Amino acid sequence: MVVSWAYLWSINRNYYSSINTFNEIGVDAFMPDPAAKPGLQPVATPAKAPTPGVDVAPTAGPTKLRRRHGILALSFVLAVLLPAALTAAYLWVRAADQYASTVGFSVRHEESVSALDILGGNLAGLSGSSSTDTDILYEFIQSQKLVADMDAALDLKALWSKPEDDWFFAFEPSGSIEDLIAYWDRMVKIYYDRTAGLIEVRVLAFSAEDATRIATTLFNESSEMINDLSAIAREDAIRYSREELDEAKVRLTSARAAVLAFRNQHQLVDPSIEVESQSQLIGSLQAQLANTLIQLDLLREGVGENDPRLEKGLRRVKVIEDRIAAERHKLGVGSDGTVSQVFADLIGEYERLVVEREFAEKTYISALATYDASLAEARRKSRYLAAYMRPTEAETSRFPERGLLLALISLFLFLIWSIAALVGYSLKDRR
């Protein structure tokens, strides 16, 4: 900085020396001769030395330090050297040492394959990283929720406000959550490699143990968030199949309840079996009726009309015919062949209920198979937080970077002072 100030002072000195020399020689010495021929003109040469006895203006002497030079030097001291000295004093005397803890991790997306897939040669996709989940995690680390949760768990305000004399680098304990988030951005640096899907976090604190605790808690909170994200994805994968299974179960229960109510109401286990037994009974009665009629025909040929056996046979025929008519009426078929609304209606209702029950059973079996397949698929796919660098614990303090901070502050101070000095000289030359 001193060298730069001396360089500016030398430029100023040469500038004013050249002006004095120009005034001494005169402007006419550098002007072309008006009487010369047009065309290329020779370079003008200075006038000859004056003859003795003629007064000549003295030549310009060395530039002396003036008031403006003192003002420039004083401004350099006040604007550059003094703030830089105060900054160095604060950094090396008041600023507290800070320790760093680094943790690195990535979101892994594991997907197991079945034996058939392995035998078929499909080994791709066994393991990989999910860039979308990593983007979500990157935003989560900078979120207010994470800062609030970690403050509740570790009391970040107390950990980061330990240095009482360091008012610049320490946190104000009475600050709000918004102030804590702004301070979080200063103390927690996130480096995200989007190509590889890797996240590295550097945490600063005023003791090595506190920095490691904060980094460990940050990793645990991030891992819990990824686990919740995986559980939500797994739940979404099986939610629809579970809803279909519940609907199929309700439908099957209602169909079975309807069949049971029908059986209790009509005291029938299976109307089709009842129809079969009724048909067999009618067939048996018809066979008995045929045998009875044959016996009556034989009696009529051998005995008279007043034979008691003939009257008994006629009564038997009458009873059998009445029974056959009654049984046919139960089946819904009249004596004239017309269908009545008795047993046939029961059979139709029962068959409808049975069809609904069978359809509900098949639907339930299909929904159950789909649900089991979705559950197995969800178990095959899982995401978790894999740490390739566990939280480290520092042995020495590397922060704040005092030399770098002092160099940057001094550089900016000097640039500001230089610009101000150049602007001041420019305004002075215009006057």
HELIX and SHEET records of a PDB file:
HELIX    1   1 VAL A    2  ILE A   25  1                                  24    
HELIX    2   2 ASP A   28  PHE A   30  5                                   3    
HELIX    3   3 ARG A   67  PHE A   76  1                                  10    
HELIX    4   4 VAL A   77  LEU A   81  3                                   5    
HELIX    5   5 LEU A   82  ALA A   89  1                                   8    
HELIX    6   6 TYR A   90  ARG A   94  3                                   5    
HELIX    7   7 ALA A  115  LEU A  119  1                                   5    
HELIX    8   8 SER A  131  ILE A  141  1                                  11    
HELIX    9   9 GLN A  144  LEU A  154  1                                  11    
HELIX   10  10 LEU A  156  LEU A  159  1                                   4    
HELIX   11  11 ILE A  177  MET A  187  1                                  11    
HELIX   12  12 ALA A  208  HIS A  266  1                                  59    
HELIX   13  13 PRO A  271  GLY A  302  1                                  32    
HELIX   14  14 PRO A  308  LEU A  331  1                                  24    
HELIX   15  15 PHE A  343  ARG A  380  1                                  38    
HELIX   16  16 ARG A  402  ARG A  430  1                                  29    
SHEET    1   A 4 SER A 127  SER A 129  0                                        
SHEET    2   A 4 TYR A  99  GLU A 111 -1                                        
SHEET    3   A 4 LEU A 198  ALA A 205 -1                                        
SHEET    4   A 4 VAL A 188  ASP A 193 -1                                        
SHEET    1   B 3 SER A 127  SER A 129  0                                        
SHEET    2   B 3 TYR A  99  GLU A 111 -1                                        
SHEET    3   B 3 LYS A 381  MET A 389 -1                                        
END                                                                             
